[in-house]
Amino acid sequence: MKRKRNILFWLISILCIVAFSATKLTARQRLIDSLESKLNQHRKQFGNDTNTVNILYNLSITVAKRDPRESDLYGRQVIDISNKLSYERGNVLGLFHLGDMALIDKNLAKTKELYLKALSIAKSIKAKDLQ
């Protein structure tokens, strides 16, 4: 009797964990889909501007756990567009994010380089919230 109760407890626990994980993944995917849709609509209407950079940055963060390579691509777009627009704040965000991705890859030299570059730009534009 006690053994059946233990087995039942573990089965229910496992089902709860699986259900919670599936819900969390679905919610993250909905957020990614929403951001991608917002990005496409914004680009059609306004082209590449600072809002495009901000949406791309949010996408890069959101997809980081699911697909680091895709996140890295979004981060590079953040930097490319920011450079074209001379949007230094976006450049800082993109560099910090790529530094995070390099850290995940355990590339400490690249991480340090990207963080220091981002910090230097943040100081030059006096963005205390980014330092």
DSSP file (Angstrom, degrees, kcal/mol; ACC not computed):
  #  RESIDUE AA STRUCTURE BP1 BP2  ACC     N-H-->O    O-->H-N    N-H-->O    O-->H-N    TCO  KAPPA ALPHA  PHI   PSI    X-CA   Y-CA   Z-CA
    1    1 A M     >        0   0    0      0, 0.0     4,-1.8     0, 0.0     5,-0.1   0.000 360.0 360.0 360.0 -46.7    0.0    0.0    0.0
    2    2 A K  H  >  +     0   0    0      1,-0.2     4,-2.1     2,-0.2     5,-0.1   0.885 360.0  53.1 -64.5 -38.6    2.8    2.4    1.0
    3    3 A R  H  > S+     0   0    0      1,-0.2     4,-2.4     2,-0.2    -1,-0.2   0.896 107.0  51.4 -64.4 -40.8    4.7    1.5   -2.2
    4    4 A K  H  > S+     0   0    0      1,-0.2     4,-2.5     2,-0.2    -1,-0.2   0.888 109.0  51.5 -63.3 -39.0    1.7    2.3   -4.4
    5    5 A R  H  X S+     0   0    0     -4,-1.8     4,-2.5     2,-0.2    -2,-0.2   0.906 109.8  49.4 -64.5 -41.8    1.3    5.7   -2.7
    6    6 A N  H  X S+     0   0    0     -4,-2.1     4,-2.3     2,-0.2    -2,-0.2   0.917 112.0  47.8 -63.4 -43.7    5.0    6.5   -3.4
    7    7 A I  H  X S+     0   0    0     -4,-2.4     4,-2.4     1,-0.2    -2,-0.2   0.922 112.5  49.0 -63.3 -44.1    4.7    5.5   -7.0
    8    8 A L  H  X S+     0   0    0     -4,-2.5     4,-2.4     2,-0.2     5,-0.2   0.904 109.7  52.5 -61.3 -42.7    1.5    7.6   -7.4
    9    9 A F  H  X S+     0   0    0     -4,-2.5     4,-2.3     1,-0.2    -2,-0.2   0.930 111.5  46.0 -58.8 -47.6    3.2   10.5   -5.7
   10   10 A W  H  X S+     0   0    0     -4,-2.3     4,-2.5     2,-0.2    -2,-0.2   0.878 111.4  51.6 -67.1 -38.4    6.2   10.4   -8.1
   11   11 A L  H  X S+     0   0    0     -4,-2.4     4,-2.3     2,-0.2    -1,-0.2   0.925 111.9  46.3 -63.3 -44.5    4.0   10.0  -11.2
   12   12 A I  H  X S+     0   0    0     -4,-2.4     4,-2.3     2,-0.2    -2,-0.2   0.909 112.3  51.7 -64.6 -41.2    1.9   13.0  -10.3
   13   13 A S  H  X S+     0   0    0     -4,-2.3     4,-2.2    -5,-0.2    -2,-0.2   0.924 110.6  47.5 -60.7 -45.5    5.1   15.0   -9.5
   14   14 A I  H  X S+     0   0    0     -4,-2.5     4,-2.5     1,-0.2    -1,-0.2   0.907 111.0  51.3 -64.6 -42.1    6.6   14.1  -12.9
   15   15 A L  H  X S+     0   0    0     -4,-2.3     4,-2.6     1,-0.2    -1,-0.2   0.897 109.6  50.4 -61.8 -40.7    3.3   15.0  -14.7
   16   16 A C  H  X S+     0   0    0     -4,-2.3     4,-2.5     2,-0.2    -1,-0.2   0.917 110.9  48.7 -63.5 -43.2    3.2   18.4  -13.0
   17   17 A I  H  X S+     0   0    0     -4,-2.2     4,-2.5     2,-0.2    -2,-0.2   0.926 112.9  47.4 -63.5 -44.9    6.8   19.1  -14.0
   18   18 A V  H  X S+     0   0    0     -4,-2.5     4,-2.4     2,-0.2    -2,-0.2   0.922 112.9  48.8 -62.7 -44.5    6.2   18.2  -17.6
   19   19 A A  H  X S+     0   0    0     -4,-2.6     4,-2.0     1,-0.2    -2,-0.2   0.907 112.4  48.3 -63.1 -42.2    3.0   20.2  -17.8
   20   20 A F  H  X S+     0   0    0     -4,-2.5     4,-2.3     2,-0.2    -2,-0.2   0.915 111.9  49.4 -64.7 -43.7    4.7   23.3  -16.2
   21   21 A S  H  X S+     0   0    0     -4,-2.5     4,-2.4     1,-0.2    -2,-0.2   0.912 110.4  50.2 -62.5 -43.4    7.7   23.0  -18.6
   22   22 A A  H  X S+     0   0    0     -4,-2.4     4,-2.2     1,-0.2    -1,-0.2   0.895 110.8  49.5 -63.1 -40.4    5.4   22.7  -21.6
   23   23 A T  H  X S+     0   0    0     -4,-2.0     4,-2.3     2,-0.2    -1,-0.2   0.910 110.9  49.6 -64.4 -43.0    3.5   25.8  -20.6
   24   24 A K  H  X S+     0   0    0     -4,-2.3     4,-2.2     2,-0.2    -2,-0.2   0.910 111.6  48.4 -64.2 -43.3    6.7   27.8  -20.1
   25   25 A L  H  X S+     0   0    0     -4,-2.4     4,-2.4     1,-0.2    -1,-0.2   0.894 111.1  50.6 -64.2 -40.7    8.0   26.8  -23.5
   26   26 A T  H  X S+     0   0    0     -4,-2.2     4,-2.3     2,-0.2    -2,-0.2   0.907 110.1  49.7 -64.3 -42.1    4.7   27.7  -25.2
   27   27 A A  H  X S+     0   0    0     -4,-2.3     4,-2.0     2,-0.2    -2,-0.2   0.908 111.3  48.9 -64.2 -42.0    4.7   31.1  -23.5
   28   28 A R  H  X S+     0   0    0     -4,-2.2     4,-2.4     1,-0.2    -2,-0.2   0.908 111.1  50.3 -64.0 -41.5    8.3   31.8  -24.6
   29   29 A Q  H  X S+     0   0    0     -4,-2.4     4,-2.8     1,-0.2    -2,-0.2   0.892 108.4  52.3 -65.5 -38.6    7.5   30.8  -28.1
   30   30 A R  H  X S+     0   0    0     -4,-2.3     4,-2.5     2,-0.2    -1,-0.2   0.904 109.8  49.6 -62.3 -40.1    4.4   33.1  -28.2
   31   31 A L  H  X S+     0   0    0     -4,-2.0     4,-2.6     2,-0.2    -2,-0.2   0.917 111.4  48.5 -64.7 -43.1    6.6   36.0  -27.0
   32   32 A I  H  X S+     0   0    0     -4,-2.4     4,-2.6     2,-0.2     5,-0.2   0.937 112.4  48.3 -61.7 -46.8    9.2   35.2  -29.8
   33   33 A D  H  X S+     0   0    0     -4,-2.8     4,-2.3     1,-0.2    -2,-0.2   0.903 111.9  50.2 -59.6 -41.8    6.4   35.0  -32.4
   34   34 A S  H  X S+     0   0    0     -4,-2.5     4,-2.6     2,-0.2    -2,-0.2   0.921 111.7  46.9 -63.7 -45.1    5.0   38.3  -31.2
   35   35 A L  H  X S+     0   0    0     -4,-2.6     4,-2.6     2,-0.2    -2,-0.2   0.899 112.1  50.5 -65.3 -40.4    8.3   40.1  -31.3
   36   36 A E  H  X S+     0   0    0     -4,-2.6     4,-2.4     2,-0.2    -1,-0.2   0.905 112.1  47.6 -64.0 -40.5    9.1   38.7  -34.8
   37   37 A S  H  X S+     0   0    0     -4,-2.3     4,-2.6    -5,-0.2     5,-0.2   0.928 112.2  49.2 -64.3 -45.4    5.7   39.9  -36.0
   38   38 A K  H  X S+     0   0    0     -4,-2.6     4,-2.6     1,-0.2    -2,-0.2   0.898 110.9  51.1 -60.6 -41.5    6.2   43.3  -34.4
   39   39 A L  H  X S+     0   0    0     -4,-2.6     4,-2.7     2,-0.2    -2,-0.2   0.934 111.1  47.0 -62.4 -47.3    9.7   43.5  -36.0
   40   40 A N  H  X S+     0   0    0     -4,-2.4     4,-2.0     1,-0.2    -2,-0.2   0.916 114.4  46.7 -62.7 -43.9    8.4   42.7  -39.5
   41   41 A Q  H  X S+     0   0    0     -4,-2.6     4,-1.9     2,-0.2    -1,-0.2   0.913 113.6  48.8 -63.8 -42.9    5.5   45.2  -39.2
   42   42 A H  H  X>S+     0   0    0     -4,-2.6     4,-3.4    -5,-0.2     5,-0.6   0.915 110.7  49.9 -65.4 -42.5    7.8   47.9  -37.9
   43   43 A R  H  X5S+     0   0    0     -4,-2.7     4,-1.6     3,-0.2    -1,-0.2   0.891 109.7  51.5 -64.4 -38.5   10.3   47.4  -40.6
   44   44 A K  H  <5S+     0   0    0     -4,-2.0    -1,-0.2    -5,-0.2    -2,-0.2   0.900 119.9  35.2 -63.2 -39.8    7.6   47.5  -43.3
   45   45 A Q  H  <5S+     0   0    0     -4,-1.9    -2,-0.2    -5,-0.2    -1,-0.2   0.885 138.4  11.2 -83.8 -40.5    6.3   50.8  -42.0
   46   46 A F  H  <5S-     0   0    0     -4,-3.4    -3,-0.2     1,-0.3    -2,-0.2   0.507  86.4-141.7-120.7  -7.3    9.4   52.6  -40.8
   47   47 A G     << -     0   0    0     -4,-1.6     2,-0.7    -5,-0.6    -1,-0.3  -0.477  63.9 -17.1  75.0-152.0   12.5   50.7  -42.1
   48   48 A N  S    S+     0   0    0     -2,-0.1     2,-0.2     4,-0.1    -5,-0.0  -0.815  83.4 138.3 -94.4 115.3   15.4   50.4  -39.7
   49   49 A D     >  -     0   0    0     -2,-0.7     4,-1.9    36,-0.0     3,-0.3  -0.729  69.8 -75.7-137.9-171.2   15.4   52.9  -36.9
   50   50 A T  H  > S+     0   0    0      1,-0.2     4,-2.2    -2,-0.2     5,-0.1   0.828 128.9  56.1 -64.8 -30.8   16.1   52.9  -33.2
   51   51 A N  H  > S+     0   0    0      2,-0.2     4,-2.4     1,-0.2    -1,-0.2   0.882 104.2  53.7 -67.1 -36.0   12.8   51.0  -32.4
   52   52 A T  H  > S+     0   0    0     -3,-0.3     4,-2.7     2,-0.2    -2,-0.2   0.928 108.5  50.3 -59.4 -44.8   13.9   48.3  -34.8
   53   53 A V  H  X S+     0   0    0     -4,-1.9     4,-2.5     1,-0.2    -2,-0.2   0.923 110.3  49.4 -59.1 -45.7   17.2   48.0  -32.8
   54   54 A N  H  X S+     0   0    0     -4,-2.2     4,-2.2     2,-0.2    -1,-0.2   0.888 111.5  48.0 -64.9 -39.3   15.2   47.8  -29.5
   55   55 A I  H  X S+     0   0    0     -4,-2.4     4,-2.5     2,-0.2    -1,-0.2   0.926 112.1  49.8 -66.1 -44.0   12.9   45.1  -30.9
   56   56 A L  H  X S+     0   0    0     -4,-2.7     4,-2.6     1,-0.2    -2,-0.2   0.894 109.5  52.1 -60.7 -39.8   15.9   43.1  -32.2
   57   57 A Y  H  X S+     0   0    0     -4,-2.5     4,-1.9     2,-0.2    -1,-0.2   0.932 109.8  48.3 -62.6 -45.3   17.6   43.4  -28.8
   58   58 A N  H  X S+     0   0    0     -4,-2.2     4,-2.3     1,-0.2    -2,-0.2   0.894 112.2  50.0 -62.0 -39.2   14.6   42.1  -27.0
   59   59 A L  H  X S+     0   0    0     -4,-2.5     4,-2.5     2,-0.2    -2,-0.2   0.913 107.1  54.2 -63.6 -42.5   14.4   39.2  -29.5
   60   60 A S  H  < S+     0   0    0     -4,-2.6     4,-0.5     1,-0.2    -2,-0.2   0.885 112.4  43.5 -61.2 -38.5   18.1   38.4  -29.0
   61   61 A I  H >< S+     0   0    0     -4,-1.9     3,-0.7     1,-0.2     4,-0.4   0.910 113.2  51.7 -71.1 -42.7   17.5   38.1  -25.3
   62   62 A T  H 3< S+     0   0    0     -4,-2.3     4,-0.3     1,-0.2     3,-0.3   0.861 114.5  40.7 -66.5 -37.4   14.3   36.1  -25.6
   63   63 A V  T 3X S+     0   0    0     -4,-2.5     4,-3.4     1,-0.2     8,-0.3   0.512  88.3  97.3 -88.9  -3.0   15.8   33.5  -27.9
   64   64 A A  T <4 S+     0   0    0     -3,-0.7    -1,-0.2    -4,-0.5    -2,-0.1   0.874  86.6  41.9 -56.5 -43.8   19.1   33.2  -26.1
   65   65 A K  T  4 S+     0   0    0     -4,-0.4    -1,-0.2    -3,-0.3    -2,-0.1   0.865 120.3  43.1 -72.6 -34.8   18.2   30.1  -24.1
   66   66 A R  T  4 S+     0   0    0     -4,-0.3    -2,-0.2     1,-0.2    -1,-0.2   0.913 135.1   4.4 -77.2 -44.1   16.5   28.4  -26.9
   67   67 A D     X  -     0   0    0     -4,-3.4     4,-2.3     1,-0.1     3,-0.3  -0.724  57.7-175.0-148.7  90.4   18.9   29.1  -29.7
   68   68 A P  H  > S+     0   0    0      0, 0.0     4,-2.3     0, 0.0     5,-0.1   0.828  87.6  55.8 -58.1 -33.7   22.2   30.9  -28.9
   69   69 A R  H  > S+     0   0    0      2,-0.2     4,-2.0     1,-0.2     5,-0.1   0.925 109.3  45.4 -66.3 -42.9   23.2   31.1  -32.5
   70   70 A E  H  > S+     0   0    0     -3,-0.3     4,-2.3     2,-0.2    -1,-0.2   0.901 112.2  52.7 -64.9 -40.0   20.0   32.8  -33.5
   71   71 A S  H  X S+     0   0    0     -4,-2.3     4,-2.4    -8,-0.3    -2,-0.2   0.900 107.4  52.0 -60.6 -41.6   20.4   35.1  -30.5
   72   72 A D  H  X S+     0   0    0     -4,-2.3     4,-2.2     2,-0.2    -1,-0.2   0.888 107.9  52.1 -62.2 -40.6   23.9   35.9  -31.7
   73   73 A L  H  X S+     0   0    0     -4,-2.0     4,-2.0     2,-0.2    -2,-0.2   0.918 110.0  47.9 -63.3 -43.8   22.6   36.8  -35.2
   74   74 A Y  H  X S+     0   0    0     -4,-2.3     4,-2.2     1,-0.2    -2,-0.2   0.917 110.4  52.9 -61.9 -42.1   20.0   39.2  -33.7
   75   75 A G  H  X S+     0   0    0     -4,-2.4     4,-1.8     1,-0.2    -2,-0.2   0.890 107.9  50.4 -60.5 -40.1   22.7   40.7  -31.5
   76   76 A R  H  X S+     0   0    0     -4,-2.2     4,-2.8     1,-0.2    -1,-0.2   0.875 108.5  52.3 -66.7 -36.7   24.9   41.3  -34.6
   77   77 A Q  H  X S+     0   0    0     -4,-2.0     4,-2.7     2,-0.2     5,-0.4   0.895 105.4  56.0 -64.2 -38.7   22.0   43.0  -36.3
   78   78 A V  H  X S+     0   0    0     -4,-2.2     4,-2.1     1,-0.2    -2,-0.2   0.936 112.2  42.1 -56.2 -47.1   21.5   45.3  -33.3
   79   79 A I  H  X S+     0   0    0     -4,-1.8     4,-2.5     2,-0.2    -2,-0.2   0.920 114.0  51.1 -69.1 -44.3   25.2   46.4  -33.7
   80   80 A D  H  X S+     0   0    0     -4,-2.8     4,-1.9     1,-0.2    -2,-0.2   0.942 115.6  40.6 -59.0 -49.7   25.1   46.7  -37.5
   81   81 A I  H  X S+     0   0    0     -4,-2.7     4,-2.1     1,-0.2    -1,-0.2   0.904 113.7  54.0 -68.4 -40.3   21.9   48.9  -37.5
   82   82 A S  H  X>S+     0   0    0     -4,-2.1     5,-2.8    -5,-0.4     4,-0.8   0.902 108.6  49.9 -60.0 -41.5   23.0   50.9  -34.5
   83   83 A N  H ><5S+     0   0    0     -4,-2.5     3,-0.6     1,-0.2    -1,-0.2   0.914 110.3  49.7 -63.3 -42.6   26.3   51.7  -36.2
   84   84 A K  H 3<5S+     0   0    0     -4,-1.9    -1,-0.2     1,-0.2    -2,-0.2   0.846 117.9  40.0 -64.3 -33.5   24.5   52.8  -39.4
   85   85 A L  H 3<5S-     0   0    0     -4,-2.1    -1,-0.2    -5,-0.1    -2,-0.2   0.499 107.0-124.1 -91.3  -4.5   22.2   55.0  -37.3
   86   86 A S  T <<5 +     0   0    0     -4,-0.8     2,-1.1    -3,-0.6    -3,-0.2   0.882  56.2 156.9  56.1  40.3   25.0   56.3  -35.0
   87   87 A Y     >< +     0   0    0     -5,-2.8     4,-1.8    -6,-0.2     3,-0.3  -0.763  18.0 179.8 -97.3  87.9   22.8   54.9  -32.1
   88   88 A E  H  > S+     0   0    0     -2,-1.1     4,-2.5     1,-0.2    -1,-0.2   0.840  75.8  58.3 -63.9 -36.3   25.4   54.4  -29.5
   89   89 A R  H  > S+     0   0    0      1,-0.2     4,-2.3     2,-0.2    -1,-0.2   0.917 108.2  47.0 -60.6 -42.7   23.0   53.1  -26.8
   90   90 A G  H  > S+     0   0    0     -3,-0.3     4,-2.6     2,-0.2    -1,-0.2   0.875 109.5  54.7 -64.6 -37.7   21.9   50.3  -29.2
   91   91 A N  H  X S+     0   0    0     -4,-1.8     4,-2.5     2,-0.2    -2,-0.2   0.916 108.2  48.9 -61.2 -43.7   25.6   49.6  -29.9
   92   92 A V  H  X S+     0   0    0     -4,-2.5     4,-2.6     2,-0.2     5,-0.2   0.935 111.8  48.6 -61.6 -47.4   26.3   49.2  -26.2
   93   93 A L  H  X S+     0   0    0     -4,-2.3     4,-2.3     1,-0.2    -2,-0.2   0.917 112.8  48.2 -59.9 -44.0   23.3   46.9  -25.7
   94   94 A G  H  X S+     0   0    0     -4,-2.6     4,-2.6     2,-0.2    -1,-0.2   0.906 111.9  48.7 -64.1 -42.4   24.4   44.8  -28.7
   95   95 A L  H  X S+     0   0    0     -4,-2.5     4,-2.1     2,-0.2    -2,-0.2   0.913 111.4  49.4 -65.8 -42.1   28.0   44.5  -27.5
   96   96 A F  H  X S+     0   0    0     -4,-2.6     4,-2.1     2,-0.2    -1,-0.2   0.916 112.0  49.6 -61.5 -41.7   26.9   43.6  -24.0
   97   97 A H  H  X S+     0   0    0     -4,-2.3     4,-2.2    -5,-0.2    -2,-0.2   0.927 110.3  48.4 -65.7 -43.7   24.6   40.9  -25.4
   98   98 A L  H  X S+     0   0    0     -4,-2.6     4,-2.3     1,-0.2    -1,-0.2   0.854 109.4  55.1 -64.1 -32.3   27.3   39.5  -27.6
   99   99 A G  H  X S+     0   0    0     -4,-2.1     4,-2.1     2,-0.2    -1,-0.2   0.901 106.5  50.7 -63.4 -40.9   29.6   39.5  -24.6
  100  100 A D  H  X S+     0   0    0     -4,-2.1     4,-2.1     2,-0.2    -2,-0.2   0.911 110.4  49.1 -61.7 -42.1   27.0   37.4  -22.8
  101  101 A M  H  X S+     0   0    0     -4,-2.2     4,-1.7     1,-0.2    -2,-0.2   0.887 110.0  50.9 -66.4 -38.1   26.8   35.0  -25.7
  102  102 A A  H  <>S+     0   0    0     -4,-2.3     5,-3.0     1,-0.2    -1,-0.2   0.872 108.5  53.1 -65.4 -35.8   30.7   34.7  -25.7
  103  103 A L  H ><5S+     0   0    0     -4,-2.1     3,-1.4     3,-0.2    -2,-0.2   0.898 105.5  52.8 -65.4 -40.4   30.5   34.0  -22.0
  104  104 A I  H 3<5S+     0   0    0     -4,-2.1    -1,-0.2     1,-0.3    -2,-0.2   0.879 109.0  50.1 -60.8 -37.5   28.1   31.2  -22.5
  105  105 A D  T 3<5S-     0   0    0     -4,-1.7    -1,-0.3    -5,-0.1    -2,-0.2   0.442 116.5-120.1 -79.1   1.0   30.5   29.8  -25.1
  106  106 A K  T < 5 +     0   0    0     -3,-1.4     2,-1.2     1,-0.2    -3,-0.2   0.785  65.9 144.4  63.3  29.5   33.3   30.1  -22.4
  107  107 A N     >< +     0   0    0     -5,-3.0     4,-2.3     1,-0.2    -1,-0.2  -0.725  19.6 172.6 -96.4  83.4   35.2   32.5  -24.7
  108  108 A L  H  > S+     0   0    0     -2,-1.2     4,-2.6     1,-0.2     5,-0.2   0.836  71.4  54.6 -68.0 -34.9   36.5   34.7  -21.9
  109  109 A A  H  > S+     0   0    0      2,-0.2     4,-2.2     1,-0.2    -1,-0.2   0.936 112.5  43.6 -64.1 -45.2   38.9   36.7  -24.0
  110  110 A K  H  > S+     0   0    0      2,-0.2     4,-2.7     1,-0.2     5,-0.2   0.896 112.4  54.0 -66.0 -40.3   36.1   37.7  -26.4
  111  111 A T  H  X S+     0   0    0     -4,-2.3     4,-2.7     1,-0.2     5,-0.2   0.946 110.2  46.1 -58.1 -49.6   33.7   38.3  -23.5
  112  112 A K  H  X S+     0   0    0     -4,-2.6     4,-2.6     1,-0.2     5,-0.2   0.916 112.3  51.0 -60.3 -45.0   36.2   40.7  -21.9
  113  113 A E  H  X S+     0   0    0     -4,-2.2     4,-2.1     1,-0.2    -1,-0.2   0.929 113.7  43.9 -58.9 -47.7   36.8   42.5  -25.2
  114  114 A L  H  X S+     0   0    0     -4,-2.7     4,-2.5     2,-0.2    -2,-0.2   0.912 114.4  48.9 -67.2 -43.1   33.1   43.0  -25.9
  115  115 A Y  H  X S+     0   0    0     -4,-2.7     4,-2.8    -5,-0.2    -2,-0.2   0.919 112.5  47.9 -62.7 -43.9   32.3   44.1  -22.3
  116  116 A L  H  X S+     0   0    0     -4,-2.6     4,-2.4    -5,-0.2    -1,-0.2   0.896 112.1  49.4 -66.0 -39.0   35.1   46.6  -22.2
  117  117 A K  H  X S+     0   0    0     -4,-2.1     4,-2.1    -5,-0.2    -1,-0.2   0.927 113.1  47.0 -63.7 -44.4   34.2   48.0  -25.6
  118  118 A A  H  X S+     0   0    0     -4,-2.5     4,-2.6     1,-0.2    -2,-0.2   0.916 112.5  49.8 -63.0 -43.3   30.5   48.4  -24.5
  119  119 A L  H  X S+     0   0    0     -4,-2.8     4,-2.4     1,-0.2    -1,-0.2   0.891 108.5  53.0 -63.6 -39.9   31.6   50.0  -21.2
  120  120 A S  H  X S+     0   0    0     -4,-2.4     4,-2.0     2,-0.2    -1,-0.2   0.920 112.1  44.4 -61.6 -44.5   33.8   52.5  -23.0
  121  121 A I  H  X S+     0   0    0     -4,-2.1     4,-1.8     2,-0.2    -2,-0.2   0.913 111.4  53.8 -66.9 -41.9   31.0   53.6  -25.3
  122  122 A A  H  <>S+     0   0    0     -4,-2.6     5,-2.7     1,-0.2     4,-0.2   0.898 110.5  47.1 -60.0 -40.5   28.6   53.7  -22.4
  123  123 A K  H ><5S+     0   0    0     -4,-2.4     3,-1.0     3,-0.2    -1,-0.2   0.895 108.7  54.8 -67.1 -39.3   31.0   56.0  -20.5
  124  124 A S  H 3<5S+     0   0    0     -4,-2.0    -1,-0.2     1,-0.3    -2,-0.2   0.815 113.9  40.1 -66.9 -29.2   31.5   58.2  -23.6
  125  125 A I  T 3<5S-     0   0    0     -4,-1.8    -1,-0.3    -5,-0.1    -2,-0.2   0.349 111.0-122.9 -99.4   6.6   27.7   58.8  -23.9
  126  126 A K  T < 5 +     0   0    0     -3,-1.0     2,-1.3    -4,-0.2    -3,-0.2   0.875  51.9 160.9  56.3  42.6   27.3   59.1  -20.2
  127  127 A A    > < +     0   0    0     -5,-2.7     3,-1.7     1,-0.2     4,-0.5  -0.707  11.7 176.8 -93.7  84.0   24.8   56.3  -20.0
  128  128 A K  G >  S+     0   0    0     -2,-1.3     3,-0.9     1,-0.3    -1,-0.2   0.807  75.2  61.8 -61.6 -31.1   25.0   55.5  -16.3
  129  129 A D  G 3  S+     0   0    0      1,-0.2    -1,-0.3    -3,-0.2    -2,-0.1   0.670 107.4  45.9 -71.1 -14.1   22.2   52.9  -16.5
  130  130 A L  G <         0   0    0     -3,-1.7    -1,-0.2     1,-0.1    -2,-0.2   0.452 360.0 360.0-104.1  -2.2   24.4   50.9  -18.9
  131  131 A Q    <         0   0    0     -3,-0.9    -2,-0.1    -4,-0.5    -1,-0.1   0.455 360.0 360.0 -87.8 360.0   27.7   51.1  -17.0
